[in-house]
């Protein structure tokens, strides 16, 4: 598994990038819980705890596939700050 820490990103844009991932992507909470973001229920639970004004301030992601980590890294680097 590989990890990526992300900060201050729009939920809608993040969800679009997440849909392009082929393997499991987990969000890891501060308590150590791992929620599989490929599950809509887990997305709802995970995003609810992290969203502040339509943006996620901080998230630690864990990837089953290295290619998915690279996709999300590109998203993190190329997104527009709003």
Secondary structure as UniProt FT lines:
FT   STRAND          2..10
FT   HELIX           11..19
FT   STRAND          25..28
FT   TURN            30..31
FT   STRAND          34..36
FT   TURN            37..38
FT   HELIX           40..50
FT   STRAND          51..52
FT   TURN            53..54
FT   STRAND          55..63
FT   HELIX           66..78
//
